Amino acid sequence: FKHINDRYGHHAGDIVLRRIAKTVSSCVRKTDAVIRYGGDEFLVIFPRIEKQALLLKLRYIQNAVSHAVVDDYPDIKLSIIIGGVFRITPLMEAIRQADQFMYQDKARKGILR
């Protein structure tokens, strides 16, 4: 988000964060949780999901965000780096592993494989 804040200002960065949060939230069930983890990082907790469904869901979320439009800034193209884990406990270990997965996705330029 640094480049958005630098080019368009912090107000635009806030709008982009809200758009991404709204888009991600629209992709999950009411039993799932979307949490802003820090800065531009979000956690999505799927309490009941199978491994293959998780991978499909993560791809679906990435696709939805890439097609989202920021009304006041239509020239801003959105994308997200995403990480996920499957049935890891305790929660802090799941967060650590999801964070690691996110950085792996970032190294692949945001394309889950």
N, C-alpha and C positions, 0 to 999 in steps of 0.2 A: 504493500500500500504506500510505501514511501514515494514511489514515482507518481502516484495519483495525488497524494498530498502536496508534493512539490510542484506538480503541473497545474492542478485544479484547486488546491487549497484543502484545508482540513475538513471543511464543511462537505466537500465532495467525497472525501474519504469516508466520512461518517455515513453519507447516503449509500455509498457502495457497500460498506459493512452491513447496513440494514438490508439492502437488496439481497446480498448473499445469504444472510441469516434467514430472511423470509423465503427465499428460494429453497434452501436446504430444508427448512421446516416444512415446506409444502411437499417434500419428497418422502417424508417419514410418517409413521403411524402415530396416533395419540399415545401409544404405550412406549414410544421411543423418546429420547431426550436429546435436544440440541443445546449445547452449553458453550458459551464463549469462554475459551480457556485462557486466552491472553492475547492482547494485540489483535492480530488478524487470524488467530487460530481458534478453531472450534472443535469440540468433541461431539460426536453423535453416538449415543448409547442405544444399541438394539438389544434389549434383554432376551428376546426369543427369536433368533434367526439362525438358519443353517449356513454353513460355510459358502456354498455356491450362491445362495441368495445374497449373502453379504457382498461378495464380489460384484454381482450384478447391480446391487443397490448402490455401491460406491461409484460404479461407472455411470449409472443413471443420474446420480447427484451431480457428477462432473459435467455431464451433458446438459442437464437442466441449467446449471450455473452458466455454462458457456453460451446458452441461448437467452439468458436473462438480459433485459434491457434496463438501463438506468435512465429513467424518464428525463431528468434534467441534463443528462450528459450522454446522449445516444452514441457518441463516438468512443466512449469507454467500452472496451471489450473485456468481459469478465472470464476468469478461469480460476480454478482452485487446484491445489495440491492436496491429495487426500490420503489418509492412512486408515487402516482398520485391522482389527484382530478378531479372532474367533474364540469364544469361550475361554478367556484367560482370567484367572483370579490370583491374587486379590486385585482390586480396582487399580491401585497404583502400578502394578505390573502390567496390566492391560493398557494403561495410559502410556507407560514407557515403551511398550512394544508398538503401539499405534503410532507414537511419535517417530519411532525408528522407521516404520513402514512409510510414513509420510515423507521422510527425508529420502528414502529409496525412490519413491514416486517422483520427488522433486529432481533427483538425479536423472530420471528418465524423461524429464520435461513434462511431468504431469499426465502421463499416459499410463494408466494402470495396465499391467500385463499379468 
